[in-house]
Amino acid sequence: MNFETIFLEKSDLQKFTMFRTLVTNQTQSLSITDLAERLTLSYQQSYNVFQELTRDLVTLSGEPVGKIKQSLTDGAALSLSVDDYRLFLLNNSIAFQFVDYLVQGTQQSVSRFCAEHYISRSTLMRKTAMVRSFLAGFKVKISLTQATFVGDEKQVRLFLQLFYWLSYHGSRWPFRALDFTRLSKQYQALPTADSNPITASQERLFWGVCRTRMSRGHFVTLNAAFSESVPQRVLNDGGLPEQA
């Protein structure tokens, strides 16, 4: 099961797949018929998905409809990347927004979340079914009564590290209450700061996960098993004591 399947609904997944197909085939022109064959859709389905995709890209880029359609069908270069569009879809996904709300929301309440998004509790249950199934692999559940994660805090943090890394791919800083520039300076001041930009980005993200959870009263006891599951430099230099 890939990440997009967990967090995107069928219509958004079709748009994302179509966009990725078009971007990865920019050296050739693809018609609606070509897209229908590649995505195993009917011509009408393919046409409808293409129209919805175009509307999204106009909203995201601010460019005229005609220019967007020409870029998509004629193999011209697009100003938007696959990651740009993917993140746009994720940020508009109820499942994605709910997980982020459980991490960063103020005075979390399922009733409040549903009211703000104009959905019922049963709709929220349906839209997060795949997420809750995925969380089961971490032995973590979501409590709709308390609007929180239930399970071993170490497992919650490992899930959140994966969630934010696969969502943003290091392109943006997801934590609103943590200043990225300040945290980066703290990280770079470490004698063990990793010179590999991807590893450094992953470690800063883990700091963000841990500090956000700790600021909201969620702590863990670091045992041997947990120490083996994350880079040693994070445990030694990440500002995380034994009770973290």
C-alpha positions in Angstrom: 0.0 0.0 0.0 1.6 3.3 -1.1 1.3 6.5 0.9 -1.0 8.3 -1.6 -3.5 5.4 -1.4 -3.7 5.8 2.4 -4.4 9.6 2.4 -6.0 10.5 -0.9 -9.5 9.6 -2.0 -10.1 7.9 -5.3 -10.8 11.0 -7.3 -7.7 12.8 -6.0 -5.6 9.6 -6.5 -6.8 9.5 -10.2 -5.8 13.2 -10.7 -2.4 12.6 -9.1 -1.7 9.5 -11.2 -2.7 11.4 -14.3 -0.5 14.4 -13.4 2.5 12.1 -12.7 1.9 10.3 -16.0 1.9 13.6 -17.9 5.0 15.0 -16.1 7.0 11.8 -16.7 6.1 11.8 -20.4 6.8 15.4 -21.1 8.8 14.5 -24.2 5.6 13.4 -26.0 2.1 14.7 -26.5 -0.6 12.6 -24.8 -4.3 12.8 -25.8 -7.3 12.1 -23.6 -7.5 8.7 -25.4 -3.8 8.0 -24.6 -4.4 8.8 -20.9 -7.5 6.7 -20.7 -5.5 3.7 -22.0 -2.6 4.3 -19.6 -4.8 4.8 -16.6 -7.3 2.1 -17.6 -10.2 4.6 -17.6 -13.0 5.1 -20.1 -12.6 8.1 -22.4 -15.3 10.0 -20.4 -13.7 9.3 -17.1 -10.3 10.3 -18.4 -11.8 13.6 -19.8 -13.5 14.4 -16.4 -10.3 13.7 -14.5 -8.3 15.9 -16.9 -10.7 18.8 -16.4 -10.6 18.5 -12.6 -6.8 18.3 -12.8 -6.7 21.4 -14.9 -8.8 23.3 -12.3 -6.5 22.2 -9.5 -3.4 23.4 -11.4 -5.0 26.7 -12.3 -5.7 27.2 -8.5 -2.3 26.1 -7.5 -0.2 28.0 -10.1 -2.4 31.0 -10.9 -1.8 30.5 -14.6 -4.5 30.7 -17.3 -6.5 27.6 -18.1 -5.4 27.6 -21.8 -1.7 27.6 -20.8 -2.1 24.8 -18.3 -4.0 22.6 -20.8 -1.4 23.3 -23.5 1.5 22.4 -21.1 -0.3 19.2 -20.1 -1.1 17.9 -23.5 1.8 19.2 -25.7 4.6 17.9 -23.5 5.7 21.4 -22.6 7.6 22.0 -19.3 5.4 22.7 -16.3 6.3 25.1 -13.5 4.8 22.6 -11.0 6.5 19.4 -9.8 4.9 16.1 -8.9 5.7 16.9 -5.3 4.1 20.3 -5.5 0.8 18.8 -6.7 1.0 15.9 -4.4 1.4 18.2 -1.4 -1.5 20.3 -2.6 -3.8 17.2 -2.7 -2.6 16.0 0.7 -3.2 19.4 2.3 -6.8 19.2 1.0 -7.3 15.7 2.3 -9.5 15.2 5.4 -7.4 12.2 6.4 -4.2 14.2 6.2 -5.6 17.2 7.9 -7.0 15.1 10.8 -3.6 13.5 11.5 -1.9 16.9 11.4 -4.7 18.2 13.7 -4.0 15.5 16.3 -0.4 16.6 16.3 -0.6 20.4 16.1 -4.2 21.4 16.7 -5.3 23.6 19.6 -7.6 22.1 22.2 -8.2 19.0 19.9 -11.8 17.9 19.7 -13.3 15.5 17.1 -16.6 17.4 17.2 -14.8 20.7 16.6 -12.8 19.3 13.7 -15.9 17.9 12.1 -17.7 21.2 12.5 -14.9 23.1 11.0 -14.7 20.8 8.0 -18.5 20.5 7.6 -18.5 16.7 7.9 -20.1 14.2 10.3 -18.3 11.9 12.6 -19.3 8.9 10.5 -17.8 10.6 7.4 -14.6 11.2 9.4 -14.5 7.5 10.3 -14.9 6.6 6.7 -12.3 9.0 5.3 -9.7 7.9 7.9 -10.3 4.1 7.7 -7.1 3.5 5.7 -5.1 5.7 8.1 -6.4 3.8 11.1 -5.6 0.5 9.3 -2.1 1.7 8.6 -1.6 2.8 12.2 -2.5 -0.7 13.4 0.9 -1.7 12.0 2.5 0.5 14.5 0.2 -0.8 17.3 -1.3 2.7 17.5 -4.9 3.7 17.5 -6.8 7.0 17.2 -9.2 7.8 20.0 -12.2 9.7 18.6 -13.3 10.3 22.2 -10.1 12.1 23.3 -8.9 13.1 19.8 -5.4 11.7 20.4 -3.1 8.8 19.5 -3.3 5.8 21.8 -0.3 3.5 22.1 3.3 3.4 22.9 4.7 6.9 22.5 7.8 5.6 20.8 5.7 4.1 18.1 3.6 7.2 17.7 6.8 9.2 17.1 8.1 6.8 14.6 4.8 7.0 12.7 4.8 10.8 12.8 8.4 10.8 11.5 7.3 8.7 8.6 4.1 10.7 8.1 5.8 14.1 7.8 8.8 12.8 5.8 6.7 11.1 3.2 4.3 14.0 3.1 6.8 16.8 2.6 9.9 15.0 1.4 11.9 17.7 3.3 10.6 20.4 1.0 8.8 22.3 3.7 8.9 22.6 7.5 5.6 21.2 8.9 5.7 22.4 12.5 4.0 25.8 13.0 5.1 26.3 16.6 8.8 25.5 16.0 11.0 28.0 14.3 12.9 26.2 11.5 15.8 28.6 11.3 16.5 28.5 15.0 16.2 24.7 15.2 18.6 24.4 12.1 21.2 26.6 13.8 21.0 24.4 16.9 21.4 21.3 14.7 24.3 22.7 12.7 26.1 23.6 16.0 26.4 20.0 16.9 29.8 18.3 16.4 27.9 15.3 14.9 25.6 17.3 12.5 25.4 15.2 9.4 26.8 16.7 6.2 24.4 14.7 4.0 21.5 17.1 3.4 18.9 14.4 3.3 20.0 12.8 6.5 20.3 16.2 8.2 16.7 17.0 7.0 15.4 13.7 8.4 17.1 14.3 11.8 15.8 17.9 12.1 12.3 16.5 11.3 12.6 14.0 14.1 13.6 16.7 16.5 10.5 18.6 15.4 8.3 15.5 16.1 9.8 14.9 19.5 9.7 18.6 20.6 6.2 19.0 19.4 5.0 15.8 21.3 6.9 16.8 24.4 5.5 20.3 24.4 2.0 18.7 24.5 2.8 16.4 27.4 3.6 13.2 25.6 6.8 11.6 26.9 8.7 8.3 26.5 11.4 6.4 28.3 14.2 5.6 25.9 15.1 2.0 26.1 17.6 -0.1 24.2 15.1 -1.2 21.5 14.2 2.5 20.8 17.8 3.5 20.8 18.5 1.0 18.0 15.7 2.3 15.9 16.9 5.9 15.4 20.4 7.4 14.7 22.5 7.5 17.8 23.4 11.2 17.2 19.7 12.1 17.6 19.5 10.5 21.0 22.9 11.9 22.2 22.6 15.4 20.8 18.9 16.1 20.1 18.2 17.6 23.5 16.3 14.4 24.5 17.0 13.2 28.1 16.2 9.7 29.2 12.7 10.8 30.0 11.8 12.5 26.6 
